[in-house]
Amino acid sequence: MPTIRLLLTIAVNRQWPLYQLDVSNAFLHGDLHDDIYMRQPPGLTNKTNPDAVCKLHKSLYGLKQAPRQWFNKLTTFLQAHGFGFSRSDPSLLILQKAQIQIYFLIYVDDFLVTGNDDKSIKHLLGQLQAQFTLKQLGQISLFLGIQVLQSTTGYFLTQQHYATKILHDAGYDDCKPAPTPIAIQSKQEPTASPPFHDPTLYRKLAGSLQYLSITRPDIAFATNVICQHMQQPTDADFKALKRLLRYIKGTITYGLPITTDSLELRTYTDADWASDTSDRKSVSGYCSFLGPNLISWTVKKQVTVAKSSTEAEYRALSAALSDVIWLRRLAEELRIPQQSPTIIHCDNTSAIAIAKNPVFHARTKHIEIDFHFIRQHLNSKAIQLVHISSNDQIADILTKPFSSSRFTDLRHKLSIRPPNA
């Protein structure tokens, strides 16, 4: 998804056409290199020899090899036409010949194509049409269930139709909206709650909400909390899920804008120390912007228990740095190199001090690996750590619940809004 948002940002800023393609019966195009046999299909049984098996000459849906063989067939075709694999994302193929740049992004049988030479792109699409059956061809409008609305300022990504379906499936078409996706929890120990009577419904809705968060990072933290209880949901867990559905009802038109501006990368990182009362693990969150456009974010519970808030923040910083290094490498391949160090905003002065301090103390040795990783990229001038006040820390919205006013402020800074706001 970050690669898709990055391509959209490039297309908007460079005013390139952006085409979407869909291949009919994609897996049937794959070639088989192994001997594979199948039983005779129902309705086509040879009555004189009913126990005979069929040897496959081409790939078929249901084969373990089918996705891989289709990908090999498609990428072999593209490589024969001058494309090469991106080193950062194997689903992205790049053609750079003389002054021509074309980017081809693959998601199973759905493709995005953009570049600076419309004539070369249409020639490529014609060759693709001759080799494979293209079901859909035109300017991007609906890709992987994401509506892409075009305007004079750029693109607007929304999943309003998908959110409407989630509410309908849950029976919440006419529910009362909630101001925030998650309530601020009481500091008291949670009381035991009986098991929810329909765990399948809970899991179905929770999984749907995960996909909705592709364009709605404002629900990412609440969705993360809900999905931690999918195995044995309780009535209290479903109550939290209902609140999130009510929040979506009130913000159903909201989405993610992609607009024109500078293409400078910056990142915000935060952690909430020992926030889970059941296991005392911390939550990491970070978000990265390319200019004004939010292109990458993550909410994740840390694997181990942090012994201090500094350690929790430092682990979040290390995870954010890994994402930044990957984004910088991908941006360079797409010819938007970052000339200056990427600024990572952190609101924990202790974590910043440790990153810049080459002297270890006994109490910091347990984060030594993260130290060396961060220190290496600080020295190489790939990143720059900058302190930011907690009030301006955008990544806060990815790690903890807030009051309505504070949440609205952070959501605005995250750039989530209605289409014409």
WORA-V663606 format. One record per residue. N is the residue number from 0. OMEGA is omega as a letter, one per 40 degrees, with the letter a starting at -180 (999 if undefined). Layout:
N_OMEGA / N_OMEGA
This chain:
0_i / 1_i / 2_i / 3_a / 4_i / 5_i / 6_i / 7_i / 8_i / 9_a / 10_i / 11_a / 12_a / 13_i / 14_i / 15_i / 16_a / 17_a / 18_i / 19_a / 20_i / 21_a / 22_i / 23_i / 24_a / 25_a / 26_i / 27_a / 28_a / 29_i / 30_a / 31_i / 32_i / 33_i / 34_a / 35_a / 36_i / 37_i / 38_i / 39_a / 40_i / 41_i / 42_i / 43_a / 44_i / 45_a / 46_i / 47_a / 48_a / 49_a / 50_i / 51_i / 52_a / 53_i / 54_a / 55_i / 56_i / 57_i / 58_a / 59_i / 60_a / 61_i / 62_i / 63_a / 64_a / 65_a / 66_a / 67_a / 68_i / 69_i / 70_i / 71_a / 72_a / 73_a / 74_i / 75_i / 76_a / 77_i / 78_i / 79_i / 80_i / 81_a / 82_i / 83_a / 84_i / 85_i / 86_a / 87_a / 88_a / 89_i / 90_a / 91_i / 92_a / 93_i / 94_i / 95_a / 96_a / 97_i / 98_a / 99_i / 100_i / 101_i / 102_a / 103_a / 104_a / 105_i / 106_a / 107_a / 108_i / 109_a / 110_i / 111_i / 112_i / 113_i / 114_a / 115_a / 116_a / 117_i / 118_i / 119_i / 120_a / 121_i / 122_i / 123_a / 124_i / 125_i / 126_i / 127_a / 128_i / 129_a / 130_a / 131_i / 132_i / 133_a / 134_a / 135_a / 136_i / 137_i / 138_a / 139_i / 140_i / 141_a / 142_a / 143_i / 144_i / 145_i / 146_i / 147_a / 148_a / 149_i / 150_a / 151_a / 152_a / 153_i / 154_i / 155_a / 156_a / 157_i / 158_a / 159_a / 160_i / 161_i / 162_i / 163_i / 164_i / 165_a / 166_i / 167_i / 168_a / 169_a / 170_a / 171_i / 172_a / 173_a / 174_i / 175_a / 176_i / 177_a / 178_a / 179_a / 180_a / 181_a / 182_i / 183_a / 184_i / 185_i / 186_i / 187_i / 188_a / 189_i / 190_a / 191_a / 192_i / 193_i / 194_i / 195_a / 196_a / 197_a / 198_a / 199_i / 200_i / 201_a / 202_i / 203_a / 204_a / 205_i / 206_i / 207_i / 208_i / 209_a / 210_i / 211_a / 212_i / 213_i / 214_a / 215_i / 216_i / 217_i / 218_a / 219_a / 220_i / 221_i / 222_i / 223_i / 224_a / 225_a / 226_i / 227_a / 228_a / 229_a / 230_a / 231_a / 232_i / 233_i / 234_i / 235_i / 236_i / 237_i / 238_i / 239_i / 240_i / 241_i / 242_i / 243_i / 244_i / 245_i / 246_i / 247_i / 248_a / 249_a / 250_a / 251_a / 252_a / 253_i / 254_a / 255_i / 256_i / 257_a / 258_a / 259_i / 260_i / 261_a / 262_i / 263_a / 264_i / 265_a / 266_i / 267_a / 268_a / 269_i / 270_i / 271_a / 272_i / 273_a / 274_i / 275_a / 276_a / 277_a / 278_i / 279_i / 280_a / 281_i / 282_i / 283_i / 284_i / 285_i / 286_a / 287_i / 288_i / 289_a / 290_i / 291_a / 292_i / 293_a / 294_a / 295_i / 296_a / 297_i / 298_a / 299_i / 300_a / 301_a / 302_a / 303_i / 304_i / 305_a / 306_a / 307_i / 308_i / 309_i / 310_i / 311_i / 312_a / 313_i / 314_i / 315_i / 316_i / 317_i / 318_i / 319_a / 320_i / 321_i / 322_a / 323_a / 324_i / 325_i / 326_i / 327_a / 328_i / 329_i / 330_i / 331_i / 332_i / 333_i / 334_i / 335_a / 336_i / 337_a / 338_a / 339_i / 340_i / 341_a / 342_i / 343_a / 344_a / 345_a / 346_i / 347_a / 348_a / 349_i / 350_i / 351_a / 352_i / 353_a / 354_a / 355_a / 356_a / 357_a / 358_i / 359_i / 360_a / 361_a / 362_i / 363_a / 364_a / 365_i / 366_a / 367_a / 368_i / 369_i / 370_a / 371_i / 372_a / 373_a / 374_a / 375_a / 376_i / 377_a / 378_a / 379_i / 380_i / 381_a / 382_i / 383_i / 384_a / 385_i / 386_i / 387_i / 388_i / 389_a / 390_a / 391_a / 392_a / 393_a / 394_i / 395_a / 396_a / 397_a / 398_a / 399_i / 400_a / 401_i / 402_a / 403_a / 404_a / 405_i / 406_i / 407_i / 408_a / 409_i / 410_i / 411_i / 412_i / 413_i / 414_i / 415_a / 416_i / 417_a / 418_a / 419_a / 420_999
